[in-house]
């Protein structure tokens, strides 16, 4: 059976598929140094991978984060291969991620969005908090969403 859809990475092979997407988007396409792309949270974060007829096309992760004294879901590393953009994979990744996070009883989402993706997140109900800043030399904004 060929995988099709968004899944929680339940083993090393699926996590490697997510990493493959992240490498293609962030390292190869956007020039993010590998030393910044992979961090100390890889082993503890919940990873997601999107498959289109068995081919990994998207990835994301979340982890528990403390913000203003509250336990929130920090969404990170959301990526869709250039060849699969415009096919709704970003929305599908976020819906899957939010559904799993809701089951884990988070009451708020927090993320650093590249400014080029701000409109995408706003359409999903996220609101910008604060001013633009640089992360990996790419303009970002902080965004939150309550459940």
Secondary structure, DSSP 8 states (H G I E B T S, - for coil): ----EEEE--SHHHHHHHHHHHIIIIIIIT---HHHHS-TTTTTSEEEEEEETTEEEEEEEEEEEEETTEEEEEEEEEEE-GGGTTSSHHHHHHHHHHHHHHHTT--EEEEEEEGGGHHHHHHTT-EEEEEEEEETTEEEEEEEEE-
